[in-house]
Amino acid sequence: MATKKEQVETEVAVKAVEEADKKVADIKAEKLAKKLAGQEKRANWPGPFKYVGKGINWCQDNKGPALICFVTGTGAGVGIKYAIDHIVGKKTGDTAEETPLLEEPEAPFNTEA
């Protein structure tokens, strides 16, 4: 059986947790309101810039797919740049001479005798 002191301590702890939960909810609401205000501002950019703003808003809302798009886009860009450099190098003759990856060693002596 709990004593009066333990009951009071429990009630105080429960009230403290409820107040902390309310503060956390208020902070989350403020952050969400700030984020939505910024997105609304970007969505109303003039002319064709509104499409850029909508793209930024999408990236902000979908961080995982946006990261994947960025990484694959960067990888594709590096691959395209490599291909262009290789093609341009062939036209000018600046490409490095290709060597075979595995060369077969010659026998040190003639085994046909």
All heavy atoms as an XYZ file, in Angstrom:
854
protein
N       0.846     -1.160      0.000
C       0.000      0.000      0.000
C       0.897      1.230      0.000
O       1.859      1.322      0.749
C      -0.880     -0.033      1.236
C      -2.003      0.895      1.173
S      -3.085      0.396      2.518
C      -4.433      1.348      2.181
N       0.571      2.181     -0.872
C       1.383      3.389     -1.025
C       1.073      4.377      0.086
O      -0.067      4.549      0.506
C       1.102      4.027     -2.369
N       2.116      5.025      0.507
C       1.931      6.036      1.558
C       1.453      7.333      0.915
O       1.441      7.484     -0.312
C       3.262      6.278      2.295
O       4.207      6.819      1.373
C       3.783      5.000      2.921
N       1.052      8.253      1.758
C       0.559      9.543      1.279
C       1.670     10.279      0.519
O       1.416     10.915     -0.507
C       0.073     10.361      2.487
C      -0.540     11.666      2.130
C      -1.893     11.445      1.491
C      -2.607     12.787      1.386
N      -3.851     12.666      0.677
N       2.897     10.177      1.007
C       4.033     10.845      0.371
C       4.257     10.298     -1.038
O       4.470     11.064     -1.989
C       5.284     10.645      1.224
C       6.517     11.311      0.662
C       7.717     11.057      1.558
C       8.958     11.648      0.930
N      10.154     11.374      1.705
N       4.192      8.982     -1.217
C       4.378      8.365     -2.530
C       3.263      8.764     -3.486
O       3.500      8.986     -4.674
C       4.443      6.850     -2.385
C       5.695      6.363     -1.695
C       5.666      4.871     -1.451
O       4.591      4.248     -1.599
O       6.720      4.328     -1.084
N       2.046      8.867     -3.004
C       0.928      9.283     -3.842
C       1.115     10.715     -4.332
O       0.872     11.022     -5.493
C      -0.388      9.143     -3.068
C      -0.829      7.725     -2.834
C      -2.101      7.641     -2.001
O      -2.583      8.638     -1.459
N      -2.661      6.418     -1.901
N       1.568     11.598     -3.448
C       1.790     12.995     -3.833
C       2.919     13.086     -4.857
O       2.817     13.818     -5.852
C       2.097     13.847     -2.584
C       2.538     15.237     -2.973
C       0.873     13.911     -1.681
N       3.991     12.339     -4.623
C       5.106     12.344     -5.571
C       4.669     11.829     -6.937
O       5.075     12.355     -7.971
C       6.256     11.502     -5.030
C       6.992     12.127     -3.867
C       8.056     11.212     -3.294
O       8.129     10.021     -3.694
O       8.817     11.688     -2.440
N       3.835     10.816     -6.949
C       3.327     10.269     -8.205
C       2.473     11.289     -8.939
O       2.597     11.467    -10.153
C       2.509      8.991     -7.935
O       3.308      8.078     -7.200
C       2.049      8.358     -9.223
N       1.586     11.980     -8.222
C       0.737     12.995     -8.843
C       1.573     14.138     -9.413
O       1.310     14.629    -10.518
C      -0.267     13.525     -7.826
C      -1.333     12.518     -7.429
C      -2.240     13.022     -6.301
O      -2.091     14.193     -5.893
O      -3.073     12.237     -5.838
N       2.604     14.564     -8.690
C       3.477     15.635     -9.162
C       4.222     15.200    -10.421
O       4.354     15.963    -11.388
C       4.462     16.061     -8.046
C       5.532     16.994     -8.584
C       3.722     16.716     -6.902
N       4.694     13.963    -10.438
C       5.422     13.454    -11.597
C       4.511     13.367    -12.821
O       4.908     13.723    -13.933
C       6.020     12.093    -11.282
N       3.281     12.912    -12.616
C       2.331     12.800    -13.727
C       2.026     14.184    -14.294
O       1.989     14.377    -15.511
C       1.039     12.082    -13.262
C      -0.055     12.199    -14.303
C       1.327     10.623    -12.945
N       1.830     15.180    -13.419
C       1.561     16.547    -13.875
C       2.766     17.111    -14.637
O       2.604     17.797    -15.643
C       1.211     17.440    -12.699
C      -0.152     17.176    -12.136
C      -0.465     18.095    -10.963
C      -1.821     17.761    -10.346
N      -2.122     18.600     -9.173
N       3.981     16.818    -14.175
C       5.185     17.300    -14.852
C       5.305     16.701    -16.252
O       5.656     17.389    -17.215
C       6.420     16.972    -14.030
N       4.977     15.413    -16.369
C       5.027     14.753    -17.675
C       3.979     15.342    -18.614
O       4.248     15.577    -19.796
C       4.844     13.229    -17.516
C       4.629     12.555    -18.859
C       6.025     12.624    -16.793
N       2.782     15.615    -18.128
C       1.737     16.211    -18.950
C       2.146     17.599    -19.437
O       1.924     17.946    -20.597
C       0.424     16.277    -18.168
C      -0.229     14.924    -17.937
C      -1.458     15.010    -17.025
O      -1.752     16.107    -16.515
O      -2.098     13.965    -16.837
N       2.757     18.395    -18.561
C       3.213     19.725    -18.952
C       4.325     19.637    -20.002
O       4.342     20.418    -20.959
C       3.704     20.494    -17.725
C       2.590     20.917    -16.778
C       3.131     21.585    -15.518
O       4.351     21.881    -15.471
O       2.339     21.809    -14.597
N       5.220     18.676    -19.831
C       6.294     18.495    -20.809
C       5.724     18.077    -22.164
O       6.172     18.556    -23.210
C       7.293     17.466    -20.302
N       4.732     17.196    -22.156
C       4.082     16.782    -23.401
C       3.418     17.965    -24.095
O       3.463     18.089    -25.325
C       3.063     15.677    -23.140
C       3.710     14.346    -22.790
O       4.923     14.176    -23.077
O       3.003     13.476    -22.231
N       2.778     18.852    -23.323
C       2.150     20.037    -23.909
C       3.191     20.952    -24.539
O       2.992     21.493    -25.625
C       1.367     20.796    -22.834
C       0.095     20.125    -22.416
C      -0.622     20.918    -21.332
C      -1.836     20.167    -20.813
N      -2.514     20.897    -19.732
N       4.342     21.119    -23.868
C       5.406     21.961    -24.413
C       5.949     21.381    -25.714
O       6.191     22.105    -26.682
C       6.536     22.122    -23.396
C       6.204     23.028    -22.245
C       7.375     23.165    -21.289
C       7.008     24.021    -20.084
N       8.144     24.135    -19.136
N       6.127     20.072    -25.742
C       6.622     19.414    -26.951
C       5.624     19.594    -28.095
O       6.008     19.898    -29.230
C       6.894     17.914    -26.679
C       7.123     17.148    -27.965
C       8.070     17.759    -25.739
N       4.330     19.433    -27.806
C       3.311     19.612    -28.838
C       3.313     21.054    -29.345
O       3.163     21.293    -30.552
C       1.942     19.235    -28.281
N       3.486     22.033    -28.445
C       3.530     23.435    -28.856
C       4.738     23.706    -29.751
O       4.631     24.403    -30.766
C       3.571     24.352    -27.633
C       2.256     24.371    -26.867
O       1.222     23.959    -27.450
O       2.271     24.786    -25.686
N       5.888     23.143    -29.400
C       7.094     23.345    -30.197
C       6.926     22.731    -31.585
O       7.290     23.337    -32.600
C       8.323     22.761    -29.467
C       8.630     23.604    -28.235
C       9.529     22.688    -30.392
C       9.680     22.999    -27.314
N       6.359     21.530    -31.646
C       6.124     20.880    -32.944
C       5.164     21.696    -33.791
O       5.352     21.838    -35.003
C       5.584     19.465    -32.747
C       6.625     18.471    -32.318
C       6.044     17.078    -32.210
C       7.077     16.064    -31.778
N       6.530     14.699    -31.692
N       4.116     22.244    -33.176
C       3.153     23.059    -33.909
C       3.808     24.329    -34.443
O       3.544     24.736    -35.588
C       1.974     23.405    -33.007
N       4.680     24.960    -33.641
C       5.376     26.162    -34.104
C       6.294     25.847    -35.287
O       6.339     26.602    -36.260
C       6.188     26.766    -32.960
C       5.352     27.433    -31.891
C       6.186     27.914    -30.712
O       7.434     27.923    -30.817
O       5.588     28.267    -29.689
N       7.028     24.740    -35.205
C       7.927     24.358    -36.302
C       7.138     24.068    -37.574
O       7.534     24.473    -38.674
C       8.747     23.132    -35.911
C       9.873     23.427    -34.970
C      10.713     22.181    -34.729
C      11.886     22.472    -33.816
N      12.745     21.293    -33.632
N       6.021     23.363    -37.436
C       5.196     23.042    -38.600
C       4.618     24.308    -39.220
O       4.597     24.454    -40.452
C       4.077     22.074    -38.209
C       3.172     21.613    -39.349
C       3.972     20.854    -40.393
C       2.049     20.747    -38.804
N       4.161     25.238    -38.385
C       3.613     26.490    -38.901
C       4.685     27.283    -39.648
O       4.419     27.848    -40.719
C       3.034     27.318    -37.760
N       5.889     27.312    -39.105
C       6.991     28.027    -39.758
C       7.337     27.380    -41.098
O       7.561     28.063    -42.099
C       8.199     28.032    -38.831
C       9.337     28.886    -39.298
C      10.440     28.919    -38.246
C      11.586     29.804    -38.693
N      12.672     29.836    -37.703
N       7.369     26.033    -41.121
C       7.675     25.310    -42.349
C       6.610     25.567    -43.417
O       6.925     25.841    -44.574
C       7.765     23.812    -42.050
C       7.978     22.928    -43.247
C       7.972     21.469    -42.839
C       7.847     20.558    -44.028
N       7.717     19.163    -43.640
N       5.338     25.509    -43.011
C       4.257     25.725    -43.969
C       4.231     27.160    -44.480
O       3.908     27.401    -45.649
C       2.912     25.356    -43.333
C       2.718     23.862    -43.052
C       1.398     23.616    -42.341
C       2.790     23.060    -44.332
N       4.578     28.122    -43.626
C       4.636     29.515    -44.072
C       5.722     29.692    -45.128
O       5.512     30.370    -46.140
C       4.886     30.438    -42.888
N       6.873     29.059    -44.905
C       7.950     29.128    -45.894
C       7.569     28.453    -47.194
O       7.869     28.951    -48.285
N       6.880     27.311    -47.107
C       6.449     26.617    -48.318
C       5.404     27.427    -49.082
O       5.418     27.453    -50.311
C       5.909     25.231    -47.959
C       6.983     24.252    -47.589
C       6.464     22.849    -47.406
O       5.256     22.612    -47.385
N       7.373     21.902    -47.258
N       4.512     28.071    -48.363
C       3.504     28.908    -49.017
C       4.173     30.070    -49.747
O       3.791     30.415    -50.866
C       2.501     29.432    -47.983
C       1.380     30.242    -48.573
C       0.462     29.435    -49.474
O       0.345     28.220    -49.272
O      -0.139     30.043    -50.383
N       5.180     30.648    -49.127
C       5.905     31.756    -49.745
C       6.604     31.285    -51.018
O       6.560     31.965    -52.051
C       6.914     32.322    -48.747
C       7.653     33.530    -49.228
C       8.590     34.051    -48.147
C       9.385     35.244    -48.650
N      10.327     35.727    -47.632
N       7.252     30.107    -50.954
C       7.933     29.584    -52.146
C       6.940     29.213    -53.241
O       7.237     29.369    -54.421
C       8.769     28.364    -51.773
C      10.099     28.709    -51.160
C      10.992     27.485    -51.092
N      10.504     26.463    -50.186
C      10.829     26.388    -48.914
N      11.628     27.272    -48.379
N      10.344     25.431    -48.161
N       5.779     28.701    -52.874
C       4.781     28.307    -53.880
C       4.222     29.522    -54.613
O       3.705     29.377    -55.725
C       3.651     27.530    -53.220
N       4.345     30.698    -54.037
C       3.814     31.909    -54.658
C       4.906     32.776    -55.276
O       4.698     33.963    -55.506
C       3.034     32.730    -53.622
C       1.773     32.021    -53.194
O       1.137     31.341    -53.984
N       1.415     32.152    -51.933
N       6.063     32.209    -55.567
C       7.103     32.971    -56.240
C       6.592     33.378    -57.626
O       5.797     32.656    -58.243
C       8.371     32.152    -56.386
C       9.200     32.074    -55.137
C       9.041     32.784    -53.993
C      10.312     31.222    -54.913
N       9.986     32.436    -53.075
C      10.788     31.484    -53.603
C      10.964     30.275    -55.665
C      11.876     30.827    -53.069
C      12.053     29.625    -55.120
C      12.499     29.890    -53.837
N       7.040     34.508    -58.162
C       6.510     34.985    -59.450
C       7.036     34.173    -60.632
O       8.143     33.645    -60.604
C       7.016     36.421    -59.513
C       8.245     36.441    -58.690
C       7.996     35.454    -57.590
N       6.201     34.119    -61.653
C       6.586     33.518    -62.926
C       7.002     32.067    -62.827
O       6.440     31.282    -62.057
N       8.028     31.703    -63.605
C       8.464     30.299    -63.617
C       9.180     29.874    -62.339
O       9.408     28.695    -62.127
C       9.413     30.232    -64.817
C       9.899     31.618    -64.996
C       8.779     32.513    -64.561
N       9.528     30.833    -61.480
C      10.212     30.483    -60.243
C       9.310     29.698    -59.296
O       9.791     29.021    -58.397
C      10.736     31.744    -59.533
C      11.784     32.456    -60.331
C      11.542     33.721    -60.839
C      13.010     31.863    -60.578
C      12.503     34.379    -61.569
C      13.983     32.524    -61.306
C      13.729     33.784    -61.815
N       7.990     29.799    -59.502
C       7.091     29.047    -58.618
C       7.291     27.539    -58.786
O       7.113     26.783    -57.840
C       5.638     29.437    -58.863
C       5.073     29.036    -60.202
C       3.646     29.492    -60.348
C       3.151     29.237    -61.762
N       1.822     29.768    -61.950
N       7.702     27.102    -59.984
C       7.957     25.679    -60.185
C       9.208     25.244    -59.424
O       9.272     24.134    -58.910
C       8.087     25.360    -61.680
C       6.818     25.679    -62.437
C       6.763     26.723    -63.341
C       5.663     24.944    -62.202
C       5.594     27.024    -64.016
C       4.483     25.233    -62.864
C       4.453     26.279    -63.771
O       3.294     26.572    -64.419
N      10.196     26.128    -59.358
C      11.385     25.845    -58.558
C      10.984     25.752    -57.086
O      11.422     24.860    -56.362
C      12.461     26.938    -58.769
C      13.641     26.728    -57.833
C      12.908     26.977    -60.215
N      10.129     26.680    -56.647
C       9.662     26.656    -55.259
C       8.886     25.395    -54.939
O       9.043     24.813    -53.862
N       8.055     24.958    -55.888
C       7.307     23.722    -55.663
C       8.258     22.523    -55.585
O       8.031     21.601    -54.800
C       6.288     23.513    -56.780
C       5.116     24.472    -56.700
C       4.130     24.240    -57.825
C       2.976     25.219    -57.726
N       1.982     25.005    -58.778
N       9.311     22.535    -56.381
C      10.303     21.462    -56.317
C      11.020     21.447    -54.978
O      11.254     20.389    -54.399
N      11.358     22.629    -54.476
C      12.009     22.715    -53.163
C      11.061     22.218    -52.081
O      11.466     21.497    -51.166
C      12.472     24.155    -52.886
C      13.593     24.538    -53.851
C      12.933     24.309    -51.446
C      13.959     25.999    -53.816
N       9.791     22.591    -52.180
C       8.806     22.120    -51.201
C       8.687     20.599    -51.231
O       8.601     19.956    -50.188
C       7.444     22.753    -51.473
C       7.414     24.231    -51.168
O       8.290     24.752    -50.498
N       6.409     24.911    -51.680
N       8.680     20.026    -52.430
C       8.583     18.568    -52.541
C       9.789     17.911    -51.891
O       9.658     16.919    -51.167
C       8.479     18.151    -54.008
C       8.353     16.673    -54.167
C       7.213     15.930    -54.085
C       9.417     15.742    -54.386
N       7.512     14.599    -54.248
C       8.852     14.458    -54.441
C      10.782     15.868    -54.548
C       9.602     13.316    -54.653
C      11.544     14.729    -54.752
C      10.953     13.474    -54.812
N      10.986     18.458    -52.154
C      12.205     17.900    -51.561
C      12.166     18.002    -50.045
O      12.636     17.111    -49.350
C      13.437     18.625    -52.095
S      13.772     18.266    -53.825
N      11.599     19.102    -49.533
C      11.523     19.278    -48.088
C      10.540     18.280    -47.467
O      10.771     17.790    -46.360
C      11.098     20.708    -47.772
C      11.257     21.094    -46.331
C      10.899     22.552    -46.095
O      10.155     23.154    -46.868
N      11.406     23.108    -45.023
N       9.481     17.960    -48.165
C       8.484     17.028    -47.643
C       8.903     15.571    -47.819
O       8.495     14.707    -47.046
C       7.130     17.252    -48.333
C       6.480     18.556    -47.914
O       6.822     19.064    -46.830
O       5.640     19.060    -48.669
N       9.680     15.276    -48.849
C      10.056     13.899    -49.184
C      11.576     13.778    -49.191
O      12.190     13.677    -50.248
C       9.491     13.516    -50.554
C       8.003     13.704    -50.612
O       7.272     13.099    -49.855
N       7.547     14.563    -51.504
N      12.168     13.762    -48.038
C      13.628     13.788    -47.948
C      14.267     12.507    -48.481
O      15.309     12.564    -49.123
C      14.049     14.039    -46.509
C      13.760     15.450    -46.094
C      14.300     15.757    -44.729
C      14.188     17.221    -44.498
N      13.401     17.765    -43.578
N      13.670     11.354    -48.246
C      14.246     10.091    -48.713
C      14.288     10.003    -50.231
O      15.361      9.825    -50.821
N      13.144     10.133    -50.913
C      13.167     10.090    -52.378
C      13.995     11.219    -52.987
O      14.647     11.023    -54.008
C      11.695     10.239    -52.763
C      10.951      9.745    -51.586
C      11.773     10.115    -50.401
N      14.002     12.389    -52.358
C      14.798     13.501    -52.881
C      16.283     13.165    -52.810
O      17.037     13.472    -53.741
C      14.502     14.780    -52.104
N      16.699     12.529    -51.725
C      18.101     12.146    -51.593
C      18.467     11.113    -52.650
O      19.534     11.197    -53.267
C      18.371     11.597    -50.194
C      19.795     11.131    -49.932
C      20.761     12.305    -50.006
C      19.890     10.472    -48.578
N      17.584     10.156    -52.886
C      17.846      9.136    -53.907
C      17.945      9.784    -55.282
O      18.843      9.463    -56.068
C      16.755      8.046    -53.873
C      16.877      7.249    -52.579
C      16.852      7.130    -55.087
C      15.730      6.317    -52.310
N      17.054     10.719    -55.582
C      17.097     11.422    -56.871
C      18.395     12.198    -57.012
O      19.009     12.217    -58.075
C      15.908     12.366    -57.005
S      14.338     11.530    -57.180
N      18.815     12.852    -55.943
C      20.049     13.633    -55.998
C      21.244     12.726    -56.254
O      22.088     13.020    -57.093
C      20.251     14.406    -54.694
C      21.559     15.132    -54.617
C      21.757     16.290    -55.328
C      22.587     14.637    -53.842
C      22.969     16.952    -55.275
C      23.799     15.291    -53.773
C      23.988     16.456    -54.491
N      21.300     11.611    -55.533
C      22.449     10.709    -55.673
C      22.477     10.097    -57.064
O      23.522     10.066    -57.715
C      22.408      9.624    -54.574
C      23.418      8.532    -54.854
C      22.667     10.249    -53.226
N      21.343      9.613    -57.552
C      21.331      9.002    -58.884
C      21.552     10.056    -59.953
O      22.204      9.788    -60.953
C      20.023      8.244    -59.143
O      18.926      9.143    -58.964
C      19.883      7.069    -58.222
N      21.039     11.245    -59.754
C      21.282     12.321    -60.723
C      22.739     12.707    -60.762
O      23.319     12.927    -61.822
N      23.365     12.761    -59.599
C      24.789     13.087    -59.548
C      25.594     11.976    -60.198
O      26.528     12.237    -60.949
C      25.228     13.286    -58.086
O      24.428     14.315    -57.512
C      26.675     13.672    -58.003
N      25.225     10.739    -59.926
C      25.919      9.615    -60.548
C      25.768      9.630    -62.059
O      26.724      9.393    -62.798
N      24.567      9.936    -62.530
C      24.347     10.018    -63.972
C      25.159     11.169    -64.556
O      25.744     11.044    -65.638
C      22.864     10.203    -64.268
N      25.226     12.274    -63.843
C      25.999     13.419    -64.320
C      27.473     13.096    -64.419
O      28.140     13.458    -65.393
N      28.003     12.380    -63.441
C      29.411     11.993    -63.475
C      29.655     11.030    -64.634
O      30.656     11.151    -65.361
C      29.828     11.360    -62.131
C      31.196     10.716    -62.220
C      29.811     12.406    -61.035
N      28.738     10.094    -64.838
C      28.880      9.153    -65.949
C      28.833      9.840    -67.297
O      29.621      9.536    -68.198
N      27.929     10.786    -67.451
C      27.826     11.529    -68.709
C      29.093     12.354    -68.929
O      29.627     12.411    -70.041
C      26.564     12.406    -68.710
C      25.320     11.510    -68.788
C      26.582     13.402    -69.854
C      24.024     12.231    -68.539
N      29.579     13.000    -67.881
C      30.807     13.790    -68.004
C      31.977     12.897    -68.409
O      32.777     13.256    -69.274
C      31.125     14.501    -66.694
C      32.370     15.370    -66.764
C      32.695     15.973    -65.429
C      33.924     16.844    -65.470
N      35.072     16.304    -66.143
N      32.076     11.715    -67.805
C      33.141     10.782    -68.160
C      33.030     10.379    -69.625
O      34.029     10.338    -70.346
C      33.085      9.547    -67.261
C      34.078      8.483    -67.650
C      35.428      8.620    -67.321
C      33.683      7.355    -68.351
C      36.346      7.647    -67.679
C      34.592      6.389    -68.715
C      35.916      6.531    -68.386
O      36.821      5.577    -68.749
N      31.814     10.080    -70.082
C      31.611      9.673    -71.471
C      31.984     10.808    -72.424
O      32.650     10.586    -73.440
C      30.160      9.244    -71.684
N      31.590     12.025    -72.102
C      31.910     13.166    -72.965
C      33.415     13.381    -73.006
O      34.002     13.593    -74.076
C      31.174     14.433    -72.474
C      29.681     14.291    -72.756
C      31.739     15.682    -73.142
C      28.841     15.377    -72.146
N      34.070     13.320    -71.844
C      35.522     13.486    -71.815
C      36.217     12.392    -72.620
O      37.207     12.647    -73.312
C      36.034     13.466    -70.377
C      35.647     14.703    -69.601
O      35.218     15.698    -70.236
O      35.761     14.685    -68.361
N      35.698     11.183    -72.553
C      36.289     10.070    -73.282
C      36.124     10.275    -74.789
O      37.063     10.076    -75.557
C      35.641      8.757    -72.839
C      36.296      7.545    -73.421
N      37.560      7.151    -73.059
C      35.860      6.650    -74.340
C      37.884      6.060    -73.736
N      36.864      5.733    -74.506
N      34.943     10.702    -75.218
C      34.683     10.916    -76.642
C      35.522     12.078    -77.153
O      36.147     11.993    -78.213
C      33.186     11.145    -76.885
C      32.417      9.852    -76.626
C      32.942     11.644    -78.297
C      30.922     10.031    -76.585
N      35.557     13.173    -76.416
C      36.345     14.327    -76.828
C      37.829     13.961    -76.864
O      38.559     14.371    -77.761
C      36.092     15.529    -75.877
C      37.070     16.640    -76.125
C      34.670     16.023    -76.043
N      38.273     13.166    -75.917
C      39.670     12.736    -75.886
C      40.024     11.877    -77.088
O      41.130     11.966    -77.623
N      39.110     11.025    -77.552
C      39.371     10.199    -78.727
C      39.496     11.055    -79.972
O      40.304     10.787    -80.831
C      38.255      9.172    -78.916
C      38.426      7.924    -78.114
C      37.449      6.869    -78.559
C      37.738      5.574    -77.841
N      36.829      4.518    -78.235
N      38.691     12.096    -80.065
C      38.744     12.962    -81.245
C      40.068     13.709    -81.307
O      40.624     13.911    -82.371
C      37.588     13.956    -81.228
C      36.254     13.329    -81.538
C      35.160     14.362    -81.555
C      33.820     13.724    -81.837
N      32.739     14.696    -81.776
N      40.579     14.124    -80.156
C      41.824     14.881    -80.141
C      43.035     13.981    -79.985
O      44.162     14.449    -80.114
C      41.825     15.907    -78.993
O      41.690     15.227    -77.753
C      40.702     16.906    -79.159
N      42.853     12.706    -79.699
C      43.963     11.780    -79.545
C      44.621     11.870    -78.177
O      45.756     11.451    -78.013
N      43.937     12.396    -77.195
C      44.516     12.568    -75.868
C      44.216     11.407    -74.929
O      44.615     11.453    -73.771
C      43.982     13.849    -75.209
C      44.490     15.087    -75.917
O      45.501     14.976    -76.619
O      43.869     16.154    -75.746
N      43.551     10.392    -75.394
C      43.197      9.312    -74.484
C      44.435      8.510    -74.129
O      45.377      8.395    -74.908
C      42.153      8.371    -75.109
O      42.682      7.864    -76.326
C      40.857      9.094    -75.368
N      44.435      7.961    -72.966
C      45.558      7.144    -72.517
C      45.557      5.832    -73.286
O      44.508      5.306    -73.654
C      45.452      6.885    -71.029
N      46.739      5.325    -73.520
C      46.847      4.073    -74.237
C      46.315      2.949    -73.364
O      46.694      2.825    -72.202
C      48.316      3.819    -74.581
C      48.506      2.666    -75.517
C      49.953      2.546    -75.939
O      50.518      3.556    -76.363
O      50.492      1.443    -75.805
N      45.434      2.149    -73.926
C      44.824      1.086    -73.145
C      45.779     -0.097    -73.053
O      46.376     -0.513    -74.030
C      43.502      0.661    -73.771
C      42.442      1.735    -73.706
C      41.107      1.243    -74.245
O      40.932      0.029    -74.377
O      40.269      2.103    -74.528
N      45.920     -0.635    -71.873
C      46.746     -1.814    -71.671
C      45.834     -2.947    -71.239
O      44.872     -2.723    -70.516
C      47.808     -1.568    -70.581
O      47.141     -1.224    -69.379
C      48.758     -0.458    -70.987
N      46.124     -4.154    -71.664
C      45.268     -5.268    -71.234
C      45.396     -5.479    -69.727
O      46.447     -5.257    -69.143
C      45.810     -6.461    -72.008
C      47.117     -6.049    -72.557
C      47.166     -4.552    -72.576
N      44.294     -5.883    -69.130
C      44.288     -6.065    -67.690
C      45.145     -7.248    -67.253
O      45.892     -7.157    -66.288
C      42.855     -6.241    -67.193
C      41.934     -5.045    -67.394
C      40.532     -5.398    -66.928
C      42.450     -3.842    -66.615
N      45.048     -8.342    -67.972
C      45.814     -9.531    -67.610
C      46.698     -9.916    -68.787
O      46.212    -10.258    -69.863
C      44.886    -10.692    -67.264
C      43.975    -10.497    -66.059
C      43.031    -11.683    -65.930
C      44.801    -10.362    -64.798
N      47.991     -9.850    -68.590
C      48.909    -10.277    -69.634
C      49.392    -11.678    -69.295
O      49.743    -11.969    -68.158
C      50.093     -9.323    -69.714
C      49.715     -7.930    -70.146
C      50.936     -7.033    -70.238
O      52.067     -7.534    -70.134
O      50.740     -5.831    -70.417
N      49.439    -12.521    -70.295
C      49.915    -13.877    -70.063
C      51.438    -13.860    -70.081
O      52.045    -13.378    -71.042
C      49.382    -14.822    -71.131
C      47.882    -15.011    -71.064
C      47.402    -16.005    -72.087
O      48.202    -16.851    -72.538
O      46.229    -15.930    -72.434
N      52.058    -14.369    -69.053
C      53.529    -14.382    -69.045
C      54.062    -15.420    -70.030
O      53.454    -16.468    -70.252
C      53.878    -14.751    -67.607
C      52.685    -15.473    -67.097
C      51.500    -14.898    -67.837
N      55.176    -15.079    -70.615
C      55.797    -16.022    -71.555
C      56.588    -17.062    -70.768
O      57.081    -16.792    -69.681
C      56.723    -15.275    -72.508
C      55.989    -14.306    -73.402
C      56.951    -13.597    -74.345
O      58.105    -14.035    -74.469
O      56.515    -12.624    -74.928
N      56.716    -18.221    -71.342
C      57.479    -19.276    -70.686
C      58.961    -18.876    -70.686
O      59.469    -18.345    -71.674
C      57.315    -20.590    -71.408
N      59.672    -19.105    -69.598
C      61.068    -18.686    -69.539
C      61.981    -19.532    -70.428
O      63.084    -19.135    -70.748
C      61.424    -18.853    -68.068
C      60.473    -19.846    -67.541
C      59.213    -19.665    -68.355
N      61.500    -20.672    -70.856
C      62.312    -21.510    -71.711
C      61.399    -22.281    -72.644
O      60.189    -22.376    -72.420
C      63.194    -22.450    -70.888
C      62.413    -23.245    -69.875
C      61.846    -24.467    -70.223
C      62.213    -22.763    -68.586
C      61.122    -25.190    -69.306
C      61.491    -23.481    -67.682
C      60.935    -24.688    -68.017
N      61.973    -22.830    -73.663
C      61.219    -23.573    -74.659
C      60.968    -24.976    -74.131
O      61.897    -25.708    -73.818
C      61.992    -23.604    -75.972
C      61.133    -24.174    -77.089
O      59.993    -24.556    -76.877
N      61.716    -24.224    -78.273
N      59.693    -25.357    -74.045
C      59.359    -26.686    -73.525
C      59.164    -27.697    -74.642
O      58.925    -28.861    -74.381
C      58.089    -26.615    -72.678
O      57.033    -26.104    -73.464
C      58.309    -25.774    -71.451
N      59.281    -27.252    -75.889
C      59.111    -28.162    -76.999
C      60.483    -28.713    -77.383
O      61.276    -28.052    -78.030
C      58.505    -27.455    -78.203
C      57.138    -26.897    -77.937
C      56.660    -26.088    -79.154
O      57.212    -26.214    -80.231
O      55.691    -25.344    -78.974
N      60.803    -29.850    -77.018
C      62.084    -30.407    -77.433
C      62.052    -31.902    -77.581
O      61.234    -32.635    -77.289
C      63.171    -30.053    -76.433
